[in-house]
C-alpha cells in the first residue's frame, strides 16, 4: 500500500517516508522554515504546494498514485484558531479530496486528544474506548482541537492513529534537545509514554486497511534508558493549568492499545 503523507516536511513525515512506501506532500513554507531536513528528503518522492487546498492536493495526489492519504500536519503551540485550522479545517479538506479520489484516509492525532481518560483505564493502562472519545475530557487548546479533528474525521469515514512522544530519526524539536541533555547527564525526568516511528508507521498501515482508532504507543522514557520517575498530576492541577494541560495529561496516564501490537 502506497501512502501520501500530507504535512510531510517535519519530524514524523521524515520518518514515515523512510519507513513506508510513500510520497510526501508539504507546504513550501514548511520546507523553507526547516532547511535542516533537506537531507531527510533527499531522493524521496516529495511534492511542495503553496497551501493545503483541494485544487493543489488533488493534483499532487493524482501524480503520487497513492492508495491512502495520511494527514500528519499539526500545531503544538499558537492560537486556538490556528490549531483548529490545522487539526480540523485542513484535515477535512484533505479527507474530502481523498474520498473524491477513492483513497483511504488516516488522521494522525495524539494521545492528548483523550484528555482525562479515567473511563478508559483498565489495570492502570488507558486503552481505546468503545465509542470514539466516550468518557474522555480533552483539556487545553491542543487536546481540544485534536479531539474535534478526530470527531470530524470519524464522521466522514476516516481512521485515526494516536501516538505519544515520537521516537525516531531527525528529531529537532526542543523537547528532545532537553530530554537528550538530561539523559547525557543522568538527570531525572518525568516518565512519559513514547511511540517509536516504526510503531506509528505500523498503526497507520493498519488503520488504512481496517477503519478505527488506534493507540500507537510501545514504551516509555524509562524503557529508553532515561532516569525517569512516574508522575501522576492531580486532575485539579491539570484543569487549573489548561495552557499546559496536554503535557500534564500524557504524564498522568500509561497507554496500551487493545487493537494494535507493535
N, C-alpha and C positions, 0 to 999 in steps of 0.2 A: 504494500500500500504506500503510495506516494503522498506526502503531506505538503501543504503550502502553509508556512508559518508566517502569520501576519503580525507585524511588530517584532520582526526578527533581529533587528540591529541592537542587541543587548545581550546580557549575560545568559539568559535562558535560550534565546534564539541561537547564539553561537554554539551552545551545547547540542541543541536539537538538530541543527544542520550537520553536525559531526556524527551524531548517533543514529540518525534515521535517513531513509530515502526521502529527501525533501528539497524544496526550494524555499527561499526566503523572500518576504515582501516587507519593505520598510520605507519610512519616510526619509527623504533626502536630508531633512533637518536632523534626524537621529544619527545618520552617518556622519554628518558634519560635526555634531556635538561630541561623537565618540570615535575620533580617528584612530585611537589606540587599538580599536577592534578590527582594523583593516586586515591584519594578518589572520584573524579568525575566519574571515570570509573569503580569503584568497582561494581561488579555484572552486568556490561554491556557486551554485545557481542562485543568484540574488537579483531581485528587481526593486529598483528605487522609484518611489512615487512621490508626488507633491503632497498628497493628502489621502487619508483613508476615505475614499468616496466610491460610490457604486460604479461610476464610469471607469475610474482608474483600476479598481480592484478587478472588475470583470475582464478587462484587457489582459492584465498580468496573470490572472488565474487560468485563463484560456491558454496562454503561452506556456505556463508551467505544466499543465496537464496533470494536476494532482487529483487524487481521489477524495481527499478530505482537507478542510481548512482548519487550522489551529490558530485561535486568537490568543496571542501571547503578549499583547500590549497591556501596559498597566502603569499606574502612577501612585507611588507610595506617599508622596508629600504634595502639598499645594492646597488650593481652594477646593471646596466641595464640588462646585460646578465643573472644575477641571477634571476631578476624579470621576464624576458622573459621566462626563463626555467620553472619557477613556474606557470606563468599565461598563457602561451601558449603551450610550448612543453609538459609538463606533463599533462596539461588539455586535449590535443589531444590524448595522449596515453590512458588516462582513457576513453575518448569518443570512441576510436576505439575498446577497449575491451568491453565496454557496448554494442555497436552496434553488435559486434560479438556474444554476448550472448543474444541478443534480448531485452536489457533493455533500459528504458528511461534514459535521461541524463539531469542534471541541473547543470549549471555553476554558482557558487556564485561569482559575480563581485562586483561592488561598484558604488554608485552614482558618484564617482570621475571619472569613465570611460567616463561620458558625458562631462567632462571638462566645457568649456564655452558653455552654452546651451541656449543662448538667443532665438534661433529659436524655442525652445520647451516651452517657457514661456507663460503662459496664466493666466491673472489675478493675477500676482505676484507669481505663482507657476509653477515649471517645471514639466511637465508630459511626459509620454512615447511618443517618436517620432513615426511618422507613418512608417518610414523606419529606420532600425537599424542604430543608431548614425548619421542619416542625420541632418546636421546643428550643430552638436556637434564638439568642438575643444579641444580634450584632450591635457593636458599640464602637463609636468613632467613625470619622468620615471614610476611612479606607475600608473598614469592616462593613459598614452600611452600604456603600456603593458596590462593593463586590457581591454582597448578598442580593442587591437589586439587580445586578447583572445576571446572577445565577437564575433568579426567578424569571426574568425576561427571556433568557436563552432557553430555559427548560420549557416555557410555554410555547416557544416557537419550534421545538423539536431538536434542540442541540443537546450535547453532552457536556459534562463538567468534570474537571480534574482539579483537586485541591492539594497543592504542595505546601510544605512548610518552608523553612530556610533552605534554599537550594545549595547543594554542594556540587561543584564541578569546575572545569577549567574556565579561564578568562574572568574570574571573579574580580570585580573592580569597585564594587560598592563600599561605602565607608564602614558598614558593619563588619565586613570580612577583614578589612585592614585592622580594625580594633580587635577582632577575635584572634587573628593570627599574631598580633602583638602580644596579647595575653597568653596565648599558648607558648610562644617562644620564651616567655619569662615565667611560665608556670603560675600565672596569676589566676585567681578564682573567677569564674563567670557563672551566671545563671544557666542551668541546664535547659536546652531548648531542643525541640524536635527538628530533625533535618530530613531533607529529601535529596537523595542522590539524583544527579541528572539522568542516570540510567533508569531509575525508578519512575521518574516523571515521563520519560520517553515511552516506557512500557505502559504506563497508565493511559497516555494519550492514544497509543495504538489500540489498546483495549476499548477505550471509550468510543473511538471512531467506529468500531465494529459492533459493540454491544452498548446501546444507549443507556446512560445512567450517570450517577455522580460518584466519584472515586476519590478516596484519600490516598495520596501518593507519598506516604511517609515511611521511611525504612531505618530510622535510627535517631540518635540524639548526639549532642556535642560531646558527651562523655564517651560515647562509642568511638568518636574520632580522636580520642586522646586528650581532650581538654580537661582541665581541673574544674569540673562543673558540679555545682550543687543544685539540688532541687529546690524550686521556689514556687509557691502557690499563692499568688497575691489574693487577698480577700476581695470578694465581689464588690464590697462597698468602696474599696480603694480604686478598683478598676472603673467603676461608674463615676467616681469623683474626678478621675484623671482621664477624661474622654479623649483629649488630644493624643494621648499615647496609649489609649485603651487596647489597640490591636496588638501592640508589643506585649503588654501585660497579660492579655488573654492567652496568647500562644505559650507564655511561660506557665500559665496556670494548669494546662492540660497536657496529657500524653495522648497521642493519636495512633490508632491502628485500624487499618482497613479490614472490613469483613468481605470485601468484594475483589480485592487485589492482593496478591502476594509478590513482593519484589524480591 
